[in-house]
Amino acid sequence: MSTGVYIRSVEMRDDKGRFLEGLKIRKRCLICNKEFETLVNSKRKYCSRECYYKSKEKKIIKICGYCGKEFSQPGAKLYCSPRCYQSASRKRITKICPVCQRSFTTFPSTNRIYCSEKCYGMSQRRRIKKVCIICSKKFEVVRSQKEAKYCSDKCRYIGNRGHIAWDKGLKRPKHSERMKRENNPNWQDGISNLPYTFEFNKQLKELIRHGDSYKCQLCGIPECENIKKLSIHHIDYNKENPEPNNLITLCISCNSKVNFNRSRWEGYFDKKIKKIMNNSKIQLNLNFKIEEKGSKICETFI
């Protein structure tokens, strides 16, 4: 069967190349191959209604999805008759339940796997037996963790790092203790405490306050009457010298006051610190020693 051919006249477009309204062109019918006239903007393909109805009578051969017979019918139908359609909708298939191993029937359109809700619930609680690749110990996991390889965090750490994270019989140290100083990836050689040293810590400050009876050594105000904790002042104004005989307790206002006339205040506090050390029951001339005990870093006074 020949396809339709457009037969257009020369005068169908104007000077700008646009179609002229109301202009007729000649086309060829797709069924009888007869020429006919129609408008330019028309989508007409057939010369008459008879040819149009003949085009709709064209049938496609299909195979019935239920009985397997060949049938020719226009449209997207899958079955040769309504009877086959109803029989196919009532057709069931047989499956085996993976939990109780019983056979049950269901429709092919559903994705049903288990025979009942009870078996479905048991499948969700069902655990999988596995063997640890490190210690060869048998363990069970739920179905969502079926790719697990290790029985515990200790074996997982060994498998990932290649060594034991802590000694046997000892308690695992806290994360905050394990990430101190050089063990921390953000460690920058102790510049976080600048301009002070690491020996000038809370323990040393509390020891100095206790030796000075928790009072300002210039105005005599006690710590309980102060807004904040009493400050610890460096007598020689060297913040890198944390020796106890170089430290003295002052309140906030006095600590700001002694920043002027430093030579005068340095001599005044030198005399006062000697009296404090002679009268104090606590020995303040301490030396620092940093010891590493396992994963802990301890500061001890000797």
C-alpha positions in Angstrom: 0.0 0.0 0.0 1.4 3.3 -1.0 1.8 6.1 1.5 0.3 9.6 1.2 2.1 12.1 -0.9 1.7 15.8 -0.5 1.2 17.7 -3.8 1.7 21.4 -3.1 1.4 24.3 -5.5 4.1 27.0 -5.9 1.8 29.8 -4.6 1.1 28.1 -1.2 3.7 30.3 0.6 4.2 34.1 0.7 7.4 36.1 0.3 8.4 35.5 3.9 7.9 31.7 3.6 4.7 31.5 5.6 1.6 29.3 4.6 -1.2 31.3 3.1 -4.5 31.0 4.9 -7.4 29.3 3.1 -5.0 27.8 0.5 -5.8 24.3 -0.6 -3.3 21.6 -1.5 -3.7 18.1 -3.1 -2.9 14.9 -1.1 -2.9 11.2 -1.9 -5.2 8.9 0.1 -3.3 6.2 2.2 -5.9 3.5 1.3 -7.1 3.9 -2.3 -4.2 6.1 -3.5 -6.6 8.6 -4.9 -5.9 12.4 -5.0 -8.1 14.8 -3.0 -8.0 18.5 -2.1 -7.8 19.8 1.5 -6.6 22.9 3.4 -3.0 23.5 4.1 -3.4 23.3 7.9 -5.6 20.1 7.8 -4.2 16.7 9.0 -6.6 14.8 6.8 -5.1 11.5 5.4 -8.0 9.8 3.7 -10.2 10.8 0.8 -13.5 9.6 2.3 -15.1 8.1 5.4 -15.1 4.7 3.7 -11.3 4.7 3.5 -11.1 6.0 7.1 -13.2 3.0 8.3 -11.1 0.6 6.3 -8.0 1.8 8.0 -9.6 1.1 11.4 -10.5 -2.5 10.3 -6.9 -3.3 10.1 -6.2 -6.1 12.7 -3.1 -7.3 14.4 -2.6 -11.0 15.2 -2.0 -11.7 18.9 -1.7 -14.8 21.2 -4.1 -15.1 24.1 -2.4 -14.9 27.5 -4.6 -17.7 28.9 -5.6 -20.2 26.3 -2.7 -19.6 23.8 -5.0 -19.2 20.8 -4.3 -16.7 18.0 -6.8 -13.8 17.6 -7.0 -10.6 15.7 -8.5 -7.6 17.4 -7.6 -3.9 17.4 -6.4 -2.3 20.6 -4.0 -3.5 23.4 -6.0 -6.5 24.6 -4.2 -9.5 26.0 -7.0 -12.1 26.0 -9.2 -13.4 23.1 -12.4 -13.2 25.1 -13.9 -12.0 28.4 -14.1 -15.6 29.5 -10.3 -16.0 29.2 -9.8 -12.7 31.0 -11.9 -13.8 34.0 -10.2 -17.2 34.1 -6.8 -15.6 34.0 -7.7 -13.2 36.9 -8.8 -16.2 39.0 -5.7 -18.3 38.2 -3.4 -19.0 41.1 0.2 -20.2 41.3 1.8 -22.4 44.0 4.7 -21.2 46.2 6.6 -22.7 49.2 6.9 -20.7 52.4 10.7 -20.3 53.3 9.9 -20.5 57.1 7.5 -23.4 57.6 8.2 -25.1 54.1 4.5 -25.4 53.4 3.0 -24.9 50.0 0.4 -22.2 49.4 -1.4 -20.7 46.4 -1.5 -17.0 45.5 -2.1 -14.7 42.5 0.8 -14.1 40.2 0.3 -10.4 40.4 1.2 -10.3 44.1 4.7 -10.6 45.6 3.7 -12.7 48.5 6.5 -14.8 50.0 5.1 -16.2 53.2 2.0 -18.3 53.8 0.8 -16.3 56.8 1.5 -13.3 59.0 2.8 -15.6 61.7 5.6 -16.9 59.3 6.3 -13.3 58.2 6.8 -12.2 61.9 9.1 -15.2 62.5 11.2 -14.3 59.5 11.8 -10.8 60.9 12.9 -12.3 64.3 14.9 -14.9 62.6 18.7 -14.7 63.2 21.6 -15.8 61.0 24.5 -17.8 62.3 27.9 -16.6 61.4 31.6 -17.2 62.3 34.0 -14.4 63.3 36.9 -14.1 60.9 39.3 -13.1 63.8 38.6 -15.4 66.7 36.5 -18.0 64.8 33.7 -17.7 67.4 30.1 -18.4 66.4 27.6 -15.6 66.8 24.1 -14.7 65.6 22.9 -11.5 63.9 19.6 -10.3 62.6 18.8 -10.4 58.9 19.6 -6.7 58.4 23.2 -7.4 59.6 23.8 -10.4 57.4 27.1 -8.9 56.2 28.6 -8.8 59.7 32.2 -10.3 59.9 33.1 -9.7 63.6 31.6 -11.0 66.8 32.5 -7.9 68.9 34.0 -4.4 68.7 37.4 -5.8 69.8 37.6 -8.2 66.9 36.4 -5.4 64.5 39.2 -3.1 65.8 41.8 -5.9 65.3 40.5 -6.5 61.8 40.6 -2.9 60.8 43.8 -1.8 62.5 45.7 -5.0 62.7 46.4 -4.8 66.5 44.6 -4.8 69.8 43.3 -1.5 71.0 44.0 -2.2 74.7 45.7 -4.8 76.9 43.8 -7.8 78.1 42.4 -7.4 81.6 42.5 -3.6 81.5 39.6 -1.3 81.1 39.5 0.6 77.8 40.5 4.3 78.4 38.1 7.1 77.7 38.1 8.7 74.3 39.0 12.1 75.8 42.1 10.6 77.5 43.1 8.7 74.3 42.9 11.9 72.2 45.2 14.0 74.4 48.5 15.7 73.3 50.4 13.8 70.6 47.6 11.2 70.2 45.3 13.9 68.8 45.6 14.5 65.0 45.1 18.2 65.6 48.1 18.4 68.0 50.3 21.4 67.2 53.1 21.0 69.8 51.2 22.6 72.6 50.5 26.0 71.3 47.0 26.0 72.7 48.2 27.0 76.1 50.4 29.8 75.0 51.7 32.1 76.5 51.5 29.8 79.5 53.1 26.3 79.9 51.3 23.1 80.5 52.7 23.0 84.1 50.6 26.0 84.8 47.3 24.0 85.2 44.3 24.0 87.4 45.9 21.7 90.0 48.8 24.0 90.5 46.6 27.1 90.8 44.4 25.4 93.4 47.5 24.4 95.4 48.8 28.1 95.4 45.3 29.3 96.5 45.3 26.8 99.3 48.8 27.8 100.4 47.6 31.5 100.5 44.5 30.5 102.6 42.3 31.5 99.6 42.9 35.2 100.2 44.3 38.0 98.1 47.9 38.7 99.3 47.6 42.4 98.6 44.1 43.6 99.8 43.2 40.5 101.9 39.8 39.9 100.3 38.7 36.2 100.6 37.7 34.2 97.6 34.1 33.8 98.9 33.6 37.5 98.6 35.2 37.8 95.2 33.2 37.7 92.0 35.3 35.0 90.4 38.1 32.7 91.6 41.2 34.4 92.8 43.9 34.9 90.1 47.4 33.5 90.2 50.0 36.1 89.5 53.6 35.6 88.2 55.9 37.6 90.4 58.7 38.1 87.8 56.0 38.6 85.0 57.4 35.7 83.1 54.5 33.5 82.1 56.8 30.6 81.2 58.1 30.3 84.7 55.5 28.1 86.6 57.7 27.6 89.7 55.5 27.7 92.9 57.9 30.3 94.5 57.1 32.6 91.5 53.3 32.4 92.0 51.1 34.4 94.4 47.3 34.7 94.8 45.6 38.0 93.9 42.1 39.2 93.3 41.0 40.5 89.9 41.4 44.2 90.7 44.8 43.8 92.4 46.1 41.6 89.5 45.3 44.5 87.2 46.8 47.0 89.6 50.3 45.3 89.7 50.7 45.5 85.9 52.1 49.0 86.5 55.4 49.8 88.3 56.5 46.2 87.8 59.9 46.6 89.4 58.4 47.9 92.7 55.7 45.1 92.9 58.3 42.4 92.0 60.4 43.4 95.0 57.4 43.6 97.3 56.1 40.1 96.3 59.6 38.6 96.6 59.7 39.5 100.3 56.1 38.4 100.9 56.5 35.0 99.2 59.5 34.2 101.4 57.4 34.8 104.5 54.5 32.7 103.1 56.8 29.8 102.3 58.4 29.8 105.7 55.1 30.0 107.6 53.1 27.7 105.3 52.6 24.0 106.2 52.4 23.1 102.5 55.8 22.9 100.8 55.4 25.0 97.6 58.9 24.4 96.2 57.7 21.6 94.0 59.1 20.2 90.7 57.0 18.8 88.0 57.4 15.4 86.4 55.3 14.1 83.5 54.8 10.4 83.4 53.0 8.2 80.9 51.0 5.3 82.5 49.7 3.2 79.7 47.6 5.5 77.6 47.2 8.2 80.4 49.5 11.2 80.8 49.9 12.1 84.5 51.5 15.2 86.1 53.1 14.4 89.4 54.9 16.6 91.9 58.2 15.5 93.4 
